[in-house]
């Protein structure tokens, strides 16, 4: 008689590793054909060996359910459909500079050979086509004194003499921004060219007009993060709307972006449509019928985190209406439905970033329910014909996938790029909780931990940057709660006073109070998480954060020195005086502290971590990037020096090629390995010793 086979126990799913995080496929923003029948998107895969990137384009039918994505054999970037049905993209031209190309496509893939659209002496940084593809807007860094796109470097303002020095004038504004030194007299500028038979022709027309004639003299797209959303064509292709910041002495102190209108046929001096508002105006979005221009506007000059209200300008009468003035959320994207009936916009709301439907006739705002369960983070929303919405959605649990919603109902996934791999990894749970924070206000947080991990777990307190930001329910390739939780930790994040998504008053409440209510919220939030989940071991705890979160690590070291076993401080502010005089965007500290350091010295010093170094005792890992001009790397060196002088266990990780973020994939792997080893050393010493 045969012996029955015993069932073999299933192998537990492996926890997510840093390598998993770095090498998961990454979905790019889709572009859609005007009739809504085809979409093209890029999928970036990363080699696990040398961390090289490979981007593959896919074409997918949207008018046939269950259609398979078709690989497109095309190497290029910034892919966009033209009104002629062809794909346009950036690739190297004959002279080795970046130029615009086009290729015909159909539902099966490429339908012809690529051809070069622009052939300019200067490389093209980006482009946007008019709706009928009869004109193209291109942009690149060009001296402002020039009216010619091909202007040579002789117009740049270099210092006299044979050396390599750059000479900056006292009234010139930024000398460096984010991670780049400025080239005096040169900004990103937009030019327009006609397109005939797939070829750009004639001399490019500068949409900002001649220097000194009344047009803007700053960057378009805006620096350092602006892109195609700063530029929009009128439906008939006769006008170009663009966003520009005024350069000059006040630029480091100003968030005053304006929306300009240029004649795309004749050029000349553009018209400033938002000159009356001295705060931010952005995201110009014309209605398809050409009747309205929607955009977002802030109300308070000098404040980069003010509420973005959806504005509607009647392009015939010039009358402008604040559509969402009574809705206390800040909108970050805008899109019209093809019939011009609705505006679909996204905004943070508590821990989600859902889509909203806005009625342009009344300003009524309706939150859309597009996902079963939490909306998490919805982005790249594109309304299509037939009340369809194409969008991406990501969460703490999984990276972005592409979805389609029909009839404003809940959506179905169109891609499963990373889902299969995520399903092979140990699952995590994400639990939201709220508690009474500072002033008795309701504050929200999240707990992320392995779902099937028995026993107690050490806790890692995540502190977000900004400080006007949020660790909301979204995927990140840098500060990812799931990958940290997968190492056996319970990750607790708290949206302290100053966070976004809870109304403007809550966001404003951190002003002049950097070390006050936020620290109280973190203390109360950690205690609330421990009450919420008995599996969390509060006796083993570390905290970590970047930017303002890094500031908070330095602040905690002096104000809450006996709570944590270790700290991870990334690009954190250490000395508010030296920070003020070395950072680039001075509007930020001036707003948050109510003035310059000279004006508000007592307040800067009240919340200055350097003044409490005598209390420091917690082991700290310090991380900084040498190309960080927002929080210069000397802030990290200074905090590391303080740790060394006090003989506190410490490490310093310096990236010579990184800015305020860690973007290089090999560097990201090193960052994670270093951070995980530091956490293990203090929270799981036995395991850390076994791995040595």
N, C-alpha and C positions, 0 to 999 in steps of 0.2 A: 504494500500500500504506500502510495507516494506521500511524503511528508509535506504538509501545506507550507507554502512560503509565508514567512512572517513579513508583515508590512514594514517597510523601512521608514523611519521617521524622516520627515521632510527637513532638508537643510534650511535653516533660517535665512531669510533674505539678508544680504550684506548691507551694512549702513552706507549711506551716501558719503563718498570721499571728496576731497578737494579736486582730485583728478576728474571725478564724475562731473562736478560743477563746471569745471573749466572746459571739458570736452563735449558737453551736451550740445546737440544741434541748436542753432540760434536762428529764429525766424526774423526776417527783415520786414519792414513795412511794405504792404502790398500796393501796387498801382493798378488801376482799373480802367478798362476801355470805356469811352463815353457812353456807349449803349448798355453798359453793365453786363456784357456777355463773357468777358475774359478778364482774368486777373493774372498778374505776374508778381512773383515774390522771390526773394533770395533766401536760401538756407545756407548758413555758414557752418561748416564742420571743422573741427580742430584735431590735428594729429596729436596722439598721446605721447609721441616720442619727442619731436622738436617743437611742439606747440605751434606749428604753422597753420595758417587759416586757408581754407578753400571755400570759395563762395560759388554755389550752383544756383542758377535761375530756374524757376519752374513756371509753366503756364498752365492755368486751370480754367476750364469752362465754368461759368456761374449760372448758366441757363439750363443746365442738365444735372439733376440730382445724381450723386454717386459718380460723377465724372472723375477720372484719374488725372493727377497732375502729370504734365509732360515736361521732361527736362529740356531746357533750351541751351544749345551749345553756343554760348555767348560769354565773352569775358568783358565785363564793364561794370560801372557803378552808376548810381543815381538814375536808375532806369525809370522811364515814364512813357505812357502811351501818348501819342499825338492825336489830334483831331482827324488826321488822315488814316488812323488805324495802325500806323507803324510804331515800332518801339524806338525810342531815342535814349541815348546813354552816353556816358563819358568813358573815353578810352584814349590811349596814346595815339597821336596823329603821326604824320610822316616825319615831322621834325622832333619827335620824342616828347612833345608837350601834350597836356591833356586837352582834348578837343571833343566836340559833340559829334556823335555818329547816329545813324538810323538804320533800321532793317525792317522790311515788311514781315508781318506775322499773320497767321490764321490759327484756327482752333487746334491744328495739328502741330504747330511749332513755327519755325522760321519758314518764310515763303519767298525768300530771295537772299541776295548777298548784302552784307553791310556796306554802307557808303558813308564817307565823311561829310558832315554837314558844315562844320566850321573849319577853316584853315587859317588860323591867326598866328601871328608871331609870338603872342603871349599866351600862356596856358589858361584854360577856362576852369574856374573853381566850381561853378555850378550853372544851371540853366533852368528856364521855365518857358514852356511853349504857350503861345496864344491858343484859344480854344480851337481854331481852325488850322493851326499849325502854319499859318502864313507869316508869323513873326516869332522871333525867339529872343528872350531876355537872357543875357549871359553876365556873369560877374567874376571879378578877379581883383587882386590888389593892384591899384593903379594910382600914381601920384594925382592928388586932387587938382593940381595946377593944369592938368592935361584935359583936353576935350577928345583926344584920340586914344582908343583902346590900346593901340600899339606904341604908345608913348614910351620912349626909352628911359633908362634910369638916371639920365642927366637931370631930370626934374626932381629927383629926390633930394631932401635937405640934409646932406652930409656935412660933417665938420670940415673946415679947410685944413689942408696939410696932407702929408703922405701916410698918416697912420690909419688905424682901423676904428678909431673912436667915433661914436655917434654923439652929436652935439644936440642937446635938448634945451629948448627955451623955457623960461619960467612960466610963460603963458601958454604952453603947448599942450597941457593936459597930461594924459597917461604917458608914462615912460615905459611901462610894461603892463601887461594885462593877462591874467590867469596863468599862462605858462610861456608867454612870448614877449620879447622886447619889441617895442614899437619902432617902426621905421618912420622917422619924422617926415610929415607931409604926404604920407601914403595911407590910403584907406581902401577897404573893400567897396567897389563901385559897380553899378549895374548899367549895362549898355543894351540897346535893342537893335536887331538887324532883321530885314525882310528875309523870308525863306521862299525860294522859287524852285520848284522841281527837286525838292529835297536838299537844296544847297543854300546856305546863308550867303547873301550878296550885299554889296555896297559897303559903306563905311558905318561902323557901329555908332549909334547915337547915345550920348551920355544922358541918362534920365535925370541926373541931379543938376544938369545945366552947367554953364561955365562957372569957374570959381569966382566968388565975390559978386555974383549976379542975384543972389537971394535964395538960391537952393541950399540944401543941407551940405555940410562939409564933413560928416561922420560916416561910419561904416554902414553899408547895406550889403548883405545881411548884417545884423547887429552882432558885435563881438561881446563875449567869446562864443556864445552858443546858438546864435541865430542861423536860420537855414531858409529853405524854400517857403516856410510859413510866413516869412517877412515880405513876400512878393506875390502879387495876384494880378491877373489880367481881367479887364472888363470882358463881359461875355462877347461883345462885338470885336474885341481885339484892338480897339482904338486907343485905349488908355491902360496905363500900368500903375497900380497902387503899390507903394513900397514903404517900409518902415526904416527910419534913420534916427540915429542919435546925434545930437550936435556935438562936434568935437571942439576942443579948445580948453581953456583954463578951468572951466567949470565941469568938464566931463567926469572927472573922478568923484564929483560930489552930486551928480545928477542921474536920475533914472527917467528923465524926460525923453521918451521915445515919441516920435510923431509919425503920422501916416500922411504920405504925400501922394499926389496924383500927377502923373506925367503924360504928356501927349506922345503916344508911341509912334506916331507918324512923322511929326515935325520936330519933336524935341523941344528945346527952349527951356525956360525956367519953370520948374514944377510948382504946383500949388500945395501949400500946407493945409490939410483939411482939419487938423486938430490943434492948431496954434493956440487956441484959447485954453487948452488944458495943459498945465505945466507938469503934470505927472505922466505916467506911462500910457501910451495908446499902441495897440499891437493887434496882430492876427487879422489883417484886412481880408474880408470874405464877401465878395459881391454875390448877390442873389442871381441865379441863372437867368431870370427874366430881365436883369439889368436895372431893376427899379431901386434896389437898396444896397447899401454897404453895411454889413455887420462887422463889428470889431469888439475888442475888449478894452476897457479903460480903468485905470486906477484914479483915485481922487486926490491923494496926498503926495505932493512932490517930495522927493528924497527918501521914499519908503519903497523898498523892492518887494515887500510881502503884503502890500495893501490888497483889498478885495478887488478882483477883476470882474467888473460889471459888463454884461453884454449890452453894447450900444447899437442903435440902428439909425443910419443916416439915409434919408430920402434923397436920392441923387438928383432929383429934379428940383425940389424946393430947398434942399440943404438943411431941412429941419432934422435935428438929431434927438432921439429918445433913448433914455436909459431903461432898457427893457427889463432888466432883472434887479433894479435898484432896491426892491423890497424882498429879494431872496438872498439870504445870508450865507451864500457859498461863492467861492471864487472859481470862475470858469477858465479852463486852460486849453480848450480846443473848440473849434466851431466848424460846422459843415451844414450846408443847405440840402434839403431834399430836392431832387431834380425839378419838381413842379413849383419850387419857391414857396411852398406852403408852410414848411416847418424849418426851424433851426435845431440841429442835434448837437449838443455840447456835452463835454465831460467836466466833472468837478469832484474834488475830494469831498466825501461825506462820511464822517466818523472814520472807520478803518477801511472803507471801500472807495473806489473811484468809478462810480457808475456813469451811465449816459442819461441825459435829460432831453426831453422834447420841449422846445420853447415855441410858443405861438407868437409870431412877429406882429400880429394885430393887437394883442392884448398884453403880452408879456407874461402870460401864464406859464409856469414851469411845472413839468410833470416828470418825476423820476421813472425811468423805464426799468422794468423787471426782465432782463434779458438772459439771466442765468438761473438755473435751479440752485438753491442755496445762496451763498454770498456772491455778490457781484465781483468782489475782489478788485482787480485793476483792469479796467477796460480802456483800450486805446486804439488809435488809427481808425476811427469810425468813419465809414464812407456810406452815406445813404445812396441807394440805387433805385432804379425804376421799380414800381410795383410794391412800394412800402417794404423794401428789403434793406437790411443793414449788414454791411460787412465790417468786421472789427477783429481786433486781437484781444485776448484775455489771458492774464497770468495771475498767479497767486503765490503765497509763501510755499505752497505745496508743489507747484509745477511752473515751468517757464511758459512763454507765450505760445499759443496756438491760434489758428485762424478760425473764425466762427461766422455763421450766417443766420440772421434772424429774419423771419418773414411775417408781414402783417403786424409788426411791433410786438410779436410774441417771443417766447424764449427760444434761444438760438441752438443750433446744432453745429458740432465741430466739423470743419472741412479738412483740417490737418491733424495728424497724430505724430508729429515729428519727434518729440521727446517723451511722449506718454508711455510708450512701450518700455523704454529704458527706466523711467521713473517707477513703473510697476514692478520692476525687478529688484528695486531697492527697498530696504526696510522702511515701512510707512511711518509718518509722523502725524501727530494730532496738533491742531492749532485751536486753542480755546481763547475766546475773547472774554474779558472781564472788565467791570467798572467799579469805581470806589469813590468815596468822598475825598478829594484832594485838598490842596490849599484853598482857603476861604470857603471850604465846604462845597466847592464846585465838583461836578461829575467829571472824572478823568478816566480814560480808557486805556487798556493795555491788552497784551496777548501773551500767551504761554505756548511755546513750541517745544515739543519733546517727542522722543521715539514712542510709537504706539504700543509696542510689545516688549518694552524694556522692564524687567522686574526690579524691585528694590528702589532704594533712594537714589536720587540724582542730584549732583551738585548744580548750583544755579549760576548762570551767566546773565548779568544785567546789561542789556543793550541800551545805549543812549544815542539818539539820533542827532544829526547835525542840522545846520540851518542858521539859527536855531528854529526858524519858522519852517518846519518840515514835519515828517511823520515816518515812523516805521509801520506803514499801513500794510494791508494784505496784498503784497505784490512781490514778484520775483526780483532778485538782484544777483548779478554776477560778482558783486564785491562783498557787501555786508549781507550775507544770506543766512537767515536764522535756521533754515533746514539743515544746512551742511554742518553748522556748529552743534545743533541738537543731535545730529547723527553720530557725533563723537561721544554721546552719553551724557550730555548736559541738558538741563531745562533752561531754555532761553526765555527770558522775561523782558519784554519791551513795554515802555510806558510813554504815552503821548502827553507829556507834561505841559503845563501852561506855556503858551508860545507855539504849540503845534498847530498844524493846519488841518482843516476839515471839520471844525467845530464852531464855526462862526468867527467873524472878524474880531470881536471883543476878546475872545479866548486867545487868538493869535497875537493881538496887540499887548496882551497882559504881561509879556516878558520884558517889555521895554523898561529900561532903567532898573531891572530886577533880575539880572542874569543868574545870580547865585541864590536868589530867594525862593520864590514859589516853585521853580523847577526842581530844586533840590528837595524841597518838602514833598513834592509829588513823587519823586523817585523813592524817597524813604517810605512814604505811605503806600506806594504802588508795590514795592517789593514785599512789604508786610502783607498786603492784600493778596498777592500771588501765593505766598506761603500759606495763608489761611485757605485759599481757594483749592490748593492741590497739596495734599499731605505727602505726595511722593517727592516733592522738592525738598532737598536738604539745605536749609538755610545756614547751617554751620560751615558749609563749604561753598564759598561765594567769591566770584570775581566780577568785575565790571569792565566794560570796554566801550569805546566810542571814538568818533572822528570829527574833526572840525570843532563845532560847538560841543559835540560829544567828547572830543579830546580835551577841550577846555574844562568840561565837567569832570573828567578824570583828574585833572590837576586841582580842581576845586574840591573834589571829594578827598583827595590826598591831604588837604589841609583842614577840611571842615568835618569830615566823617572818617577819620584816619583808622579807626579800630574796627570797621565793619567788614572789609574785604580782605581776602587772602592775596589777591593780586589785582592789578589794573593793566589795561592795554590802552595806551594813549596814542592816537594816530592824528598827526597834523593838528595838534591842540594848541590853543592860545595859552601862553605861560605868563607873559608880562604885558599887560594891557597898554602900558606906555610905549614900549618899543614896537608892539604890534601896530598901534595906531600910526606911527610914523614910518612903517615899512610896508603895510598892506597897500593894495592898489585901488580898490573900490571904496573910497572914503565915505560915500553916502551910507554905507552899512553901519560902521561904528557911530557915525554922527547921529543917525536915527535912533539906534538902540540905546545910546547913552545920552541922548538929548543935546548933543553938540560935540565939538572937537575935544581933544584931550585938554587943551589949554582952557577951554570954556567950562569943562566939567571934570576937572582933575580929581576932585573928591569922590565923585561917583565911580570913575574908572578905578581909582585906588580901593574903593570899598569892595569891589568885586574882582580884585586883582589877585590871582593865585600866588604870585611871587611873594606877596606880603605874608603868607602863611606857611612858608617852607619849613619853618621851625617845627611844625606839627607833623611833617611828612614821616611816615614809617612803613607804608605799604609797598611791597615790591611792584615795580612798574616796567613794562616793555614799552619803549618809545619808538614810533615809526614816523618817518618823514621822507619827503621827496625834495630833491634839490631844485626842481623846476617849479616848485609851488610858490607862486607869488601872492596867493591869497593869504596863507599863513606861512610866512617864510620859514625855511628849514632851521634857521637860527633859533626859533622858538623851541623846537625839539631838542636842539643841542643844549640850550639853556636849562631845560627841565632835566635833561640827562646829567648835566653838570651838578645840579642841585642834588640829585639822587646819589651821585658818586661822592660828593662832599659829605653827605650824611651816612655814607656806607650802607645804603639801602640796596638790597639785591635788585639789579636792573640790567636791561639790555637796550641797545640802540640799533635799529634796523634802518639804514639809509639807502634810498634808491636814487642814484644819480640821474636817471632818465625818466622819473615820474613827476607828475604835478600834484595837485591836491588829491588826486585819485591814483589808484594802481590799475593801469590799463593793460600793460604788457602781460601776456599769458604766462610766460615763465616767471615773471615777477609776482604775479598773482599766486602761482603755486608756491613760491618761496614765502610769500606773506602768510598763506594759510598754514604751511608747515611750521613756520616760526611761531605763529599765534597758538596753534594747537599744542605745540611742545611747551609753551609758556603756561597755558591753562592746565595741562596735564601735570606739570611740575608742581603746581600749588594746590590743585584740586584732586588729582589722582596720583599721588607721589609713588605708590607702589607700581602702578602701570607704567609710569614714566621711567622708573628705574629699570623695569623689565625690558623696556624698549631701547635702553642705552647700549 
